[in-house]
């Protein structure tokens, strides 16, 4: 659970628009609204988050009351800087590094304010303190939160306090949704960095701190450390000219080093450097770490370490002992001695992070000490422009102010930040609030909101033979093994190496990435659900997070995931679910095209060479059957005619509806009762409010029953079945939405509990007449996917397979793949508004129910949509031929840069010279209708078809040019 509001108690109000000047216009419009209708910042923020999409140009206002909000909005309107306003125009989310400082800048009670005012900090500090106390060690809180005398504090207390402070600050950042992709440690800070990255355990971290502090404290003599504004060569010259023992102990940046040695020598070198007018500062450290003095403590230090190794983790840990990522399996005795003895190379650690495409750096310290070194590294690498460097505290400012300002900056820099999680409450109706600002020029094909479209569209999912397309140039290919797919992956890799059109490569270097689905070892419903959930938690979908910059096409290879023709067996539950998830994950990667190839259930096509041919030269949803016959999935064909049910022939004598308390279940109950149902049993977990059943003519029975619990279901059948069911409507189910990185196995388990496992239990335990009709409420999401719906799409695709299983068993079953259902409550208002803008509308419940009560020969897609915009979902048949793969007149062929710029200008009705091709097409104003127009124009001029998902998925004009240029080059080979 995220905290409500920022650490300083203020609320974030995100303004955004397609152009910078429109943000100022929006600020002026909101100011005018506030003058008419005073409203709290939290209400304004809730309304904006619930009703608007966050766009490229963003200004985030922090406000504690109306006066602060108005003052900040005036600054935005005037284009002025303001301490409560943060701006960003980032198009993509970069990688984030948490940076952990070493010893030297600590002071007594440096964490007192954080402990008092930050609940997340206090909770984490208390948890860590308990671990130290349980090990019989002194509490770090004495120095961290109290006015302890540094001279009376042990070396262990100093180091453990620094550890607790930085880890607790990281916990605060995490609670605000700012998470690390990697961590960087500096000396002592490496222990915290390794722990926060989850490459070492808390017990191991405590043990390392004990061993480390004992080794340092046992070095005899009076020592000190200083930071000098010199490069290593200059430092070497100064050290050589200074009396006494002194060594270079760290290189933080190109012109920032640390020296350690005898205190008198350190004091002398500080004086010398300052006399030259250069920076020099003596640190509050009394030991010569990172020098040859530590070599005498190696044996005892290593003996005190745990016999552990660094664990593998999604978060990479970069240590300054080596300046590189610490590999999983590295032994503690090797690394932690290097951490204590080696010269610190923080400069190299920063370069490693830069090469990993990190552009946000957050320092976890009471006062920034390393950000200037990070900035130096960025400048030397030539990547400093656009990077974001943030601290967690400052000596001269309240911790809450610093954190609030920097958390807001990190959030503003993230185009996908979840602003709703920071709101104090959900949005309430706010009449007269200005809409999102838009350009004055014509950019949209129709005004919003869209006109009501009451009609229902009934469509089908079919497979049609496809002639293979022409071969293009050779491509680099990587085969990614998903859990349990080792055998087929190995065979496919071998086939890739032997294929004349493919060159094997690693995933981060390949143009084509093939993810091989694991073979299904389970046929039972429960076992399949458990295996799929476990696979997700074990990284089943991680292949989509490891794509390199050269990757253009991502394939999922399955076996038996699709029912292509009548001779195919029923599709495999798990393979079908993976295909649905793959389609959905593709919406999160607009720079790549996600495709799917299905082999026969035996996994044997006409050799793997044929499969590689398809994945090198084809696109879309395809299947190989027979002797290499290729089929393409087609959406949008009209469904076959279906006769209406004869409702008065006994079909409605004994109706059972699951999900009986939900909007869909109740819609069926009302319709069927009004059309002659004699008896209706409504099954739901908590029963149905009798008020909702008032006025229904049928006999209504509504027991509380969780159908995913066989015991409850059997008891309900014994008490309430009253004969065999003549109609079963299965509308039970829940929905959880998350992007790939946030999908967990529990999402699938929870959603499949009633929808899949519950259906199986129902057909086994409830008496059902042999000729009863069974109607399953599925979703079009399982057919075409969508951003953030991977798990939901998978479960609905599994429900479609369950319908096929029941038909194969002789049951009269159909799965209705529904579009948006009016009042279903499955998605919130903001999501409904977003989907409606794309053309898919909410269905009238009565018309939807009536449409379903027909003898559909196949599982139909049933939805309400704007007829023109509906085409974006179904697309067009892209069957290639000599006619449609090139312009009618080859003299009309246009180069990609000219085609993209000229045709964008035409569809947007703007001057071509004014187009910012580095902006996404969405930010330029390309909606679904304009995308259709643009696609036709580009096809005519370049001969290439661009997927609509690409045009609407966030691609920039520059990337579109690159993509089309590559395709044109390919076609000429």
SULBEL-V98779 format. One line per field, one symbol per residue. phi: phi as a letter, one per 40 degrees, with the letter a starting at -180 (. if undefined). A space follows every 10 residues. Layout:
BEGIN
phi: ???
END
This chain:
BEGIN
phi: .cccgcdcgc bcbcbaacbc cccccccccc dcccccbdac dccccccccc bbccbccbbb bbacaccccc ccccccccgc cacbbbbabc cbcccbbcbb ccchbcadgc bcccccbbdc ccccccccdc cccccgbccc ccccbbcccd ccbcdccccc cccccccccc ccdcccgbbc cabbbbfdcc cccccccgcb cccccccccc cccccccccc hbbabbbbcb cdcccccccc cbcgcabcba bcadbabbbb icdccccccc ccccccgbca acccbbaccg bcccccbdcc cccccccbbc ccacccbbbc cbgbcccdgc cdcccccccc bcccbccccc ccccccgcbb bbccacadbb cccccccccc cgbccgcbbb bbaadbbddc cccccccccc cccbcbcccc ccccaccbdb cgcccccbcc ccbbcacbcc ccbccbbbbb bbbbdbcdcc cbccbcbbbb ccdgbccccc ccdccccccc cbbcacccbc cbbbcccccc cbbccccccc ccccccccgd ccdccbcccc cbbbbbbbbg cbccbccccd ccdccccccc ccdccdccbc cbbcbabbcd dcgbccgccc ccdcccbbah bbabbfcgcb bbcbbhcccd dbccccccbh cccacbbcgc ccccdccccc ccccbhccab bbbacbgbcd dcbdgccccb bbccacccbd cccccccccb cfgccbabbc bcibbbbacd cbcbdcccdc ccdccbcccc ccccbccbcd bccbbbcbac dccbgicgbd cccccccccc cccccccccg ccbabccccc bdgcgcbccc cdcccccchc bcccdccccc cccbcccbcc cbabacdccd ccccgbccdc accccaddbc ccdbcddccc ccccccccgb cdcccccccc cccchccccc cccccccccc cbgbbcdcdc cbchcccccc ccccccccdc ccc
END
